[in-house]
């Protein structure tokens, strides 16, 4: 039907059907070229989209890989700390176990020594008591007088026999007691008929008494030496136990701190592993998205190339057809349509006048209803075109149809353009908004990380400064302790020399006095002394007693001084060891905190670089966002209303075009009948 109308319209004008066909072919060529230009523009926009998103994904992948490398380094650092802590824990546990075993062994040895001492001390105490009782019996018997001598010799013999039977008296002393008992028996045998002479008895008893006193003094001295040795051994054990307990406590403290540091390192490692997994996941997602984007872009590029080739082929076909029509149909067209056009012209004129009036009225009504400037301008152009066509003798309806068709195509193109523009705006606004929000989140995250890194660096520097101050204080305290220990040691060396010299002098004096006054019995000494002189035994006894007190005081001062010196030396060694441990610990902390500070500073620099790049990208996004606002948002008339109005305009113009086509059909039929 449409072909018939076109043919009739061609006959009603000076344009032949061949010329009209060529005109339509040219219009189709223009339409295809225009579509190609639109497709080219859309494809260029799409390639820009591919390039922008590819760059963004590549940057995101690079950033994610850098983050993964940082987290990998953090994991390695934490693992090294954990391994170091485990080594320290193992070493401290071994030392603590060794010290505990040493303390247990020393305690067992001390308990055994103490038990042996208590048994020996009890035995010696019993021996001294028995000797003291024997001496008391002998002295009592010696003081009774000659009338009881014979009677009381049995008491002395019983006392000696009890010593001989005692388990506490050693073999050497038992030999002496046996000799005394034998001599006593010999005296009894020499006087069978009666008691010995008093002087002989007294002299014999005095020898026994001196022997027993000597035995008692030696036993007492042996007991005192044993007690002194026990006191020294107990003191040494207490010092050793204190030292071991202090070391064990210090090792337990270090063990606790090291375990805590290990737990912190394990937590940091766990966090870094989580961050690494997240970064790797993000990199994998970005790489997948980049692959999909590149594949999609490649598919669309291929489709565009195919479409472009097909469009070029269609244009080539149209051009070939036009060339053939122009070259081959000129003569036939002139012979065929020149006579028909003359006959049809008179009939078409009246019909055209009526059709013109109806068309102008319809378009005027349509322009008035929609109130658009474009339809008003179309009405003016239709009137002008018809008037000019009548003057020129051309077919007015062909040009009017062209005007209406152009207007319809223009409105359709505008509708398509607006629809495409709206789709473009919806997509670009949505994507740009998402990019804007993502970039804002990224900037917030980077800002937070930068603030955290800055705060961490400041804290680490403060902690390092505090540790260095503490190390300086420890060094100062250790220097003071070294000087004080050296002074105390020098002072004790002088005091010890004085105490030892004084003790040696007192003991030498005691040996001299004891040798002189206690060497022989009193009666024998009286016989050997010159006439008129008597030993000052009483006064000497007092002096000896005083010297013994002095000896005890000197010994006590020497023992206490030695104990204090050992205690001071132990405390100094403990302080020195504590300071060494604290210095090593704090030095290690300074080392790792300084290293951590440098690593954090490097990470901060990377974060600041990332933030600078993100800020540039955000500025570009915001610039594009601002460009989109007037294009996609600032519209006085909503899109839906514009769409509805334009659809009404297109429908009205199609109806007008239909009027022309319907009215042109009878004219064509009349021409065919003629």
C-alpha positions in Angstrom: 0.0 0.0 0.0 2.8 2.3 0.9 4.5 1.7 -2.4 1.3 2.6 -4.3 0.9 5.8 -2.4 4.5 6.8 -3.1 4.0 6.0 -6.8 0.8 8.1 -6.8 2.5 11.0 -5.1 5.3 10.8 -7.6 2.9 11.0 -10.5 1.1 14.0 -8.9 4.3 16.0 -8.9 7.1 16.7 -11.3 9.2 14.1 -9.6 9.2 10.7 -11.4 9.0 7.5 -9.4 12.6 6.7 -10.2 13.6 10.1 -8.9 11.4 9.5 -5.8 13.0 6.1 -5.3 16.5 7.7 -5.6 15.4 10.3 -3.0 14.2 7.6 -0.7 17.4 5.7 -1.2 19.4 8.8 -0.3 17.2 9.4 2.7 17.9 5.8 3.8 21.6 6.3 3.3 21.5 9.5 5.5 19.5 7.6 8.1 22.1 4.7 8.2 25.0 7.2 8.3 23.3 9.0 11.2 22.7 5.7 13.0 26.4 4.9 12.4 27.5 8.2 13.9 25.2 7.6 16.9 26.6 4.1 17.3 30.2 5.5 17.0 29.5 8.0 19.8 28.0 5.3 22.0 30.9 3.0 21.3 33.4 5.8 22.2 31.6 6.4 25.4 31.7 2.7 26.1 35.4 2.5 25.4 36.0 5.4 27.8 34.0 3.4 30.4 36.1 0.3 29.8 39.3 2.3 30.1 38.3 4.1 33.3 37.1 0.9 35.0 40.1 -1.0 33.8 42.4 1.7 35.3 40.5 1.7 38.5 40.5 -2.1 38.9 44.3 -2.3 38.0 45.0 0.3 40.7 42.8 -1.5 43.2 44.7 -4.8 42.4 48.0 -3.0 42.8 46.9 -1.6 46.1 45.6 -4.9 47.3 48.8 -6.7 46.4 50.8 -4.0 48.3 48.5 -4.5 51.3 49.0 -8.3 51.0 52.8 -7.8 51.0 52.6 -5.6 54.1 50.5 -8.2 55.9 52.8 -11.0 54.8 55.7 -9.0 56.3 53.7 -8.4 59.5 53.0 -12.2 59.7 56.7 -13.0 59.3 57.6 -10.4 61.9 55.1 -11.8 64.3 56.2 -15.4 63.6 59.8 -14.3 64.4 58.6 -12.8 67.7 56.7 -16.0 68.5 59.7 -18.2 67.7 62.0 -15.9 69.8 59.5 -16.0 72.7 59.3 -19.8 72.4 63.1 -20.1 72.6 63.2 -17.7 75.6 60.3 -19.7 77.3 62.1 -23.0 76.7 65.4 -21.5 78.1 63.7 -20.0 81.1 61.8 -23.2 81.8 65.0 -25.2 81.7 66.8 -22.8 84.0 63.9 -22.7 86.4 63.7 -26.5 86.4 67.5 -26.7 87.0 67.3 -24.2 89.8 64.4 -26.0 91.4 66.3 -29.3 91.1 69.4 -27.6 92.6 67.3 -26.2 95.5 65.7 -29.6 96.1 69.1 -31.3 96.1 70.6 -28.6 98.4 67.7 -28.9 100.7 68.1 -32.7 101.0 71.8 -32.4 101.6 71.2 -29.7 104.2 68.5 -31.8 105.9 70.9 -34.8 106.0 73.7 -32.6 107.4 71.4 -31.1 110.0 70.2 -34.5 111.1 73.8 -35.7 111.4 74.8 -32.6 113.3 71.8 -32.9 115.7 72.8 -36.5 116.4 76.5 -35.6 116.9 75.6 -32.6 119.0 73.4 -34.6 121.2 76.1 -37.3 121.6 78.7 -34.7 122.5 76.3 -33.0 124.9 75.7 -36.3 126.6 79.4 -36.9 126.8 80.0 -33.4 128.3 77.2 -34.0 130.8 78.7 -37.4 131.8 82.2 -36.0 132.1 80.8 -33.1 134.1 79.0 -35.5 136.4 82.2 -37.7 136.8 84.3 -34.6 137.5 81.7 -33.5 140.1 81.8 -36.9 141.8 85.6 -36.9 141.9 85.7 -33.4 143.2 83.1 -34.2 145.8 85.0 -37.3 146.9 88.3 -35.4 147.1 86.7 -32.8 149.3 85.4 -35.3 151.9 88.7 -36.0 153.8 91.0 -38.9 154.5 88.5 -40.8 156.7 86.3 -41.6 153.8 88.9 -42.2 151.1 88.7 -46.0 151.1 85.0 -45.9 151.2 84.6 -43.4 148.3 87.0 -45.0 145.8 84.2 -47.2 144.7 82.2 -44.1 143.6 85.1 -42.9 141.4 85.4 -46.4 140.0 81.7 -46.4 139.3 81.9 -43.1 137.6 84.7 -44.2 135.4 83.0 -47.4 134.6 79.9 -45.5 133.5 82.0 -43.4 131.1 83.5 -46.6 129.8 80.1 -48.1 129.2 78.7 -44.9 127.6 78.0 -45.1 123.8 78.7 -41.4 123.5 82.4 -41.6 124.4 84.6 -42.2 121.5 87.2 -44.9 121.3 90.2 -42.6 122.1 88.5 -41.3 125.2 87.4 -44.8 126.2 91.0 -45.8 126.0 91.9 -43.0 128.4 89.1 -43.9 130.7 90.2 -47.6 130.6 93.7 -46.5 131.6 92.3 -44.5 134.5 90.2 -47.3 135.6 93.1 -49.7 135.4 95.3 -47.4 137.4 92.5 -47.2 140.0 92.4 -50.9 140.2 96.1 -51.1 140.6 95.9 -48.8 143.5 93.3 -50.9 145.1 95.5 -54.0 144.7 98.5 -52.2 146.3 96.6 -51.6 149.5 94.7 -54.8 150.3 94.7 -54.4 154.0 93.5 -50.8 154.1 93.1 -47.5 152.2 96.0 -45.7 150.6 97.6 -42.7 152.1 95.6 -39.6 151.7 98.3 -37.7 149.8 98.7 -40.6 147.3 94.9 -40.8 146.8 94.7 -37.1 146.4 97.5 -37.0 143.8 96.0 -39.9 141.9 92.5 -38.4 142.0 93.9 -35.1 140.8 95.4 -36.8 137.7 92.1 -38.5 137.0 90.3 -35.1 137.4 92.8 -33.3 135.0 92.3 -36.0 132.4 88.5 -35.9 132.7 88.5 -32.1 132.5 90.8 -32.2 129.5 88.4 -34.7 127.9 85.4 -32.4 128.8 87.1 -29.3 127.4 87.9 -31.1 124.1 84.4 -32.5 123.9 82.9 -29.0 124.6 85.3 -27.4 122.0 84.4 -30.1 119.5 80.7 -29.4 120.2 81.2 -25.7 119.8 83.1 -26.2 116.5 80.3 -28.4 115.3 77.7 -25.8 116.3 79.7 -23.1 114.6 80.1 -25.2 111.4 76.4 -25.9 111.5 75.6 -22.2 111.8 77.9 -21.4 108.9 76.5 -24.3 106.8 72.9 -23.2 107.6 73.8 -19.6 106.7 75.4 -20.6 103.4 72.4 -22.8 102.7 70.0 -20.0 103.4 72.0 -17.7 101.1 72.0 -20.3 98.4 68.3 -21.0 98.8 67.5 -17.3 98.8 69.6 -16.9 95.6 67.9 -19.9 93.9 64.4 -18.8 95.0 65.1 -15.2 93.7 66.3 -16.6 90.4 63.3 -18.9 90.2 60.9 -16.0 91.0 62.7 -13.8 88.4 62.6 -16.6 85.8 58.9 -17.1 86.5 58.3 -13.4 86.1 60.2 -13.3 82.8 58.4 -16.5 81.7 55.0 -14.8 82.4 56.0 -11.7 80.6 57.4 -13.7 77.6 54.2 -15.7 77.4 52.2 -12.5 77.4 54.4 -11.1 74.6 54.0 -14.4 72.7 50.2 -14.1 73.1 50.3 -10.5 71.8 52.5 -11.6 68.8 50.1 -14.5 68.1 47.2 -12.1 68.2 49.0 -9.7 65.9 49.8 -12.7 63.6 46.2 -13.8 63.6 45.0 -10.3 62.7 47.6 -10.0 60.0 46.6 -13.4 58.5 42.9 -12.2 58.5 43.9 -9.0 56.8 46.1 -10.9 54.3 43.2 -13.2 53.5 40.9 -10.2 53.0 43.4 -8.5 50.8 44.0 -11.6 48.7 40.2 -12.1 48.4 39.9 -8.5 47.3 42.7 -8.9 44.7 41.0 -12.1 43.4 37.7 -10.4 43.1 39.2 -7.3 41.4 41.2 -9.6 39.0 37.9 -11.5 38.2 36.1 -8.3 37.7 38.9 -7.0 35.4 38.8 -10.2 33.4 35.0 -10.0 33.0 35.2 -6.3 32.1 37.9 -6.9 29.5 36.0 -9.9 28.1 32.8 -7.8 27.9 34.5 -4.9 26.4 36.1 -7.2 23.8 32.8 -8.8 23.0 31.1 -5.4 22.5 34.1 -4.2 20.4 33.8 -7.2 18.2 30.0 -6.7 17.9 30.6 -3.0 17.0 33.1 -4.0 14.3 30.6 -6.5 12.9 27.8 -3.9 13.0 30.1 -1.3 11.4 30.9 -3.8 8.6 27.2 -4.6 8.1 26.3 -0.9 8.0 29.1 -0.3 5.5 27.8 -3.2 3.4 24.3 -1.8 3.5 25.5 1.6 2.4 27.5 0.1 -0.4 24.4 -1.8 -1.5 22.3 1.3 -1.5 25.0 3.3 -3.3 25.2 0.5 -6.0 21.4 0.5 -6.4 21.3 4.2 -6.8 24.1 4.2 -9.3 22.4 1.5 -11.3 19.0 3.4 -11.3 20.7 6.6 -12.3 22.7 5.0 -15.1 20.1 2.5 -16.5 16.6 3.9 -16.1 16.8 7.5 -17.4 15.3 7.0 -20.8 12.6 4.5 -19.8 11.5 6.7 -16.9 11.1 9.7 -19.2 9.1 7.8 -21.8 6.9 6.1 -19.2 5.9 8.9 -16.8 5.9 12.2 -18.8 2.4 11.6 -20.4 0.8 10.2 -17.2 1.9 13.2 -15.2 0.1 15.6 -17.6 -3.2 13.8 -17.3 -3.2 13.4 -13.6 -2.3 16.9 -12.8 -5.8 18.4 -13.4 -7.5 15.8 -11.3 -5.0 16.0 -8.5 -5.3 19.8 -8.2 -8.8 19.8 -6.9 -8.1 16.9 -4.6 -4.9 18.5 -3.4 -6.8 21.7 -2.4 -9.2 19.8 -0.2 -6.4 17.7 1.3 -4.4 20.8 2.0 -7.2 22.4 4.0 -7.8 19.3 6.0 -4.1 18.7 6.7 -3.5 22.3 7.8 -6.6 22.2 10.1 -5.4 18.9 11.6 -1.9 20.1 12.2 -3.1 23.4 13.6 -5.4 21.6 16.0 -2.6 19.3 17.0 -0.2 22.2 17.6 -2.9 24.0 19.6 -3.6 20.9 21.8 0.0 20.1 22.6 1.1 23.7 22.6 4.7 23.0 21.5 6.8 25.4 19.5 8.0 22.6 17.2 4.5 21.8 15.9 3.7 25.5 15.5 6.8 25.8 13.4 5.9 22.7 11.5 2.5 24.3 10.7 4.2 27.4 9.4 6.7 25.3 7.3 3.8 23.3 5.8 2.0 26.4 4.8 5.1 27.9 3.3 6.1 24.7 1.6 2.7 24.3 0.0 2.6 27.9 -1.2 6.1 27.7 -2.6 5.3 24.3 -4.3 2.3 25.8 -6.1 4.4 28.7 -7.3 7.1 26.3 -8.5 4.7 23.8 -9.9 6.0 21.0 -7.6 4.1 18.4 -5.7 3.3 20.0 -2.4 2.2 16.8 -0.6 5.5 15.1 -1.3 7.3 17.9 0.5 4.7 18.1 3.2 5.0 14.3 3.7 8.8 14.8 3.9 8.3 17.6 6.5 5.9 15.5 8.5 8.1 12.4 8.2 11.2 14.4 9.1 9.3 15.8 12.1 8.3 12.3 13.1 11.8 11.0 12.7 13.1 14.0 14.6 10.7 13.4 17.5 11.4 9.7 17.4 15.1 10.4 17.4 14.7 12.9 20.2 12.7 10.3 22.1 15.3 7.7 21.5 18.0 10.1 22.3 16.3 11.1 25.5 15.6 7.5 26.4 19.2 6.7 25.6 20.3 9.8 27.5 18.1 8.8 30.5 19.5 5.3 30.4 22.9 6.8 30.2 22.2 9.2 33.1 20.7 6.4 35.2 23.6 4.2 34.6 26.3 6.9 34.9 24.6 8.5 38.0 24.3 5.1 39.6 27.9 4.1 38.8 29.3 7.5 39.6 27.4 7.6 42.9 28.7 4.1 43.8 32.2 5.2 42.9 31.8 8.3 44.9 30.6 6.5 47.9 33.3 3.8 47.5 36.0 6.4 47.2 34.6 8.3 50.2 34.7 5.0 52.2 38.2 4.4 50.9 39.3 7.9 52.0 37.6 7.4 55.4 39.4 4.1 55.8 42.7 5.6 54.7 42.2 8.5 57.0 41.5 6.2 59.9 44.5 4.1 59.1 46.7 7.2 58.8 45.5 8.5 62.1 46.1 5.1 63.7 49.6 4.8 62.2 50.4 8.4 63.3 49.1 7.7 66.8 51.1 4.4 66.9 54.3 6.1 65.8 53.9 8.8 68.4 53.1 6.1 71.1 56.1 4.0 70.0 58.4 7.1 70.1 57.1 7.9 73.6 57.6 4.3 74.7 61.1 4.2 73.2 62.0 7.5 75.0 60.6 6.0 78.3 62.6 2.8 77.8 65.8 4.8 77.0 65.2 6.9 80.1 64.7 3.7 82.2 67.9 2.2 80.7 69.8 5.3 81.7 68.3 5.1 85.2 69.3 1.4 85.4 72.8 2.2 84.3 73.0 5.0 86.9 71.7 2.7 89.6 74.1 0.0 88.6 77.1 2.4 88.6 76.1 3.6 92.1 75.7 0.0 93.2 79.1 -0.9 91.8 80.7 2.0 93.7 78.8 1.2 96.9 79.7 -2.5 96.6 83.4 -1.7 96.0 83.4 0.7 99.0 81.7 -1.9 101.3 84.0 -4.7 100.1 87.1 -2.6 100.8 85.7 -1.5 104.2 84.9 -5.2 105.1 88.4 -6.3 103.9 89.9 -3.8 106.4 87.5 -4.8 109.2 88.0 -8.5 108.5 91.7 -8.1 108.8 91.3 -6.3 112.1 88.9 -8.9 113.4 91.1 -11.8 112.3 94.2 -10.1 113.7 92.5 -9.4 117.0 91.1 -12.9 117.2 94.5 -14.4 116.5 96.0 -12.3 119.2 93.4 -13.2 121.8 93.8 -16.9 121.0 97.5 -16.7 121.2 97.2 -15.0 124.6 94.7 -17.6 125.7 97.0 -20.4 124.6 99.9 -18.8 126.6 97.8 -18.3 129.8 96.1 -21.7 129.5 99.4 -23.5 129.0 100.9 -21.8 132.0 98.1 -22.0 134.5 96.5 -25.3 133.4 99.6 -27.3 132.5 100.1 -29.0 135.9 98.1 -29.7 138.9 98.0 -27.2 141.7 99.9 -29.3 144.3 102.7 -30.2 141.8 102.9 -26.6 140.7 103.2 -25.4 144.3 106.1 -27.8 144.9 108.0 -26.5 141.8 107.5 -22.8 142.5 110.1 -20.9 144.4 109.4 -20.2 148.1 107.2 -17.2 148.7 105.5 -17.0 145.3 102.1 -18.5 144.4 100.4 -18.6 140.9 97.7 -16.1 140.6 95.3 -18.8 139.5 92.2 -17.0 140.5 93.1 -13.8 138.8 94.3 -15.6 135.8 91.0 -17.5 135.6 89.2 -14.2 135.5 91.4 -12.9 132.8 91.1 -16.1 130.8 87.4 -15.9 131.1 87.4 -12.3 129.9 89.6 -13.2 127.0 87.3 -16.0 126.1 84.4 -13.5 126.1 86.5 -11.2 123.9 87.3 -14.2 121.6 83.6 -15.0 121.4 82.8 -11.4 120.6 85.5 -11.2 118.0 84.3 -14.5 116.5 80.7 -13.3 116.6 81.6 -10.0 114.9 83.7 -11.8 112.3 80.9 -14.3 111.6 78.2 -11.6 111.5 80.4 -9.4 109.3 81.1 -12.3 106.9 77.4 -13.1 106.8 76.5 -9.4 106.1 79.2 -9.3 103.5 77.9 -12.5 101.9 74.3 -11.1 102.1 75.4 -7.7 100.6 77.4 -9.6 97.9 74.3 -11.7 97.1 72.0 -8.7 97.0 74.5 -6.9 94.8 74.7 -9.9 92.5 70.9 -10.2 92.4 70.6 -6.5 91.6 73.3 -6.8 88.9 71.5 -9.8 87.4 68.1 -8.1 87.6 69.6 -5.0 85.9 71.2 -7.1 83.2 67.9 -8.9 82.5 66.0 -5.6 82.6 68.6 -3.9 80.4 68.5 -6.8 77.9 64.7 -6.9 77.9 64.3 -3.1 77.5 67.1 -3.0 74.9 65.2 -5.6 72.9 62.0 -3.7 73.3 63.7 -0.5 72.1 65.1 -2.4 69.1 61.7 -3.9 68.1 59.7 -0.8 68.9 62.2 1.3 66.8 61.9 -1.2 64.0 58.1 -1.2 64.4 58.1 2.6 64.3 60.1 2.6 61.1 57.9 0.0 59.5 54.8 1.9 60.6 56.3 5.1 59.2 56.9 3.4 55.8 53.4 2.1 55.9 52.2 5.6 56.8 54.0 7.0 53.8 52.3 4.3 51.6 48.9 5.2 53.1 49.5 8.9 52.5 50.5 8.1 48.9 47.4 6.0 48.5 45.3 8.8 50.0 46.8 11.3 47.6 45.9 9.0 44.7 42.4 8.4 46.1 41.9 12.1 46.6 42.8 12.8 42.9 40.5 10.0 41.8 37.8 11.4 44.1 38.3 14.9 42.7 37.9 13.4 39.2 34.8 11.6 40.2 33.3 14.7 41.8 34.1 16.7 38.7 32.3 14.2 36.6 29.5 14.1 39.2 29.1 17.9 38.9 29.0 17.6 35.1 26.2 15.0 35.3 24.0 17.2 37.5 22.9 19.7 34.9 22.7 16.9 32.3 20.7 14.4 34.3 19.1 16.2 37.2 18.4 19.9 36.5 15.4 19.3 34.1 12.4 21.7 34.3 10.1 19.0 32.9 10.1 15.4 34.1 11.2 12.8 31.6 7.9 10.9 31.9 5.9 14.0 31.0 8.1 14.8 28.1 7.9 11.2 26.9 4.1 11.2 27.1 3.8 14.6 25.3 6.2 13.5 22.6 4.4 10.2 22.0 1.2 12.2 21.5 2.9 14.4 19.0 4.3 11.5 17.1 0.9 9.7 17.1 -0.8 13.0 15.8 1.8 13.4 13.1 1.4 9.8 12.0 -2.3 10.3 11.8 -1.7 13.4 9.6 0.6 11.4 7.4 -2.0 8.7 7.2 -4.5 11.3 6.0 -2.2 12.2 3.2 -1.6 8.6 2.3 -5.3 7.6 2.3 -6.3 10.6 0.2 -3.5 9.9 -2.3 -4.7 6.4 -3.0 -7.9 7.3 -5.0 -6.0 9.8 -7.1 -3.5 7.0 -8.0 -6.4 4.7 -8.9 -8.0 7.4 -11.1 -4.8 7.8 -12.9 -4.6 4.1 -13.6 -8.2 3.9 -15.0 -7.5 6.8 -17.3 
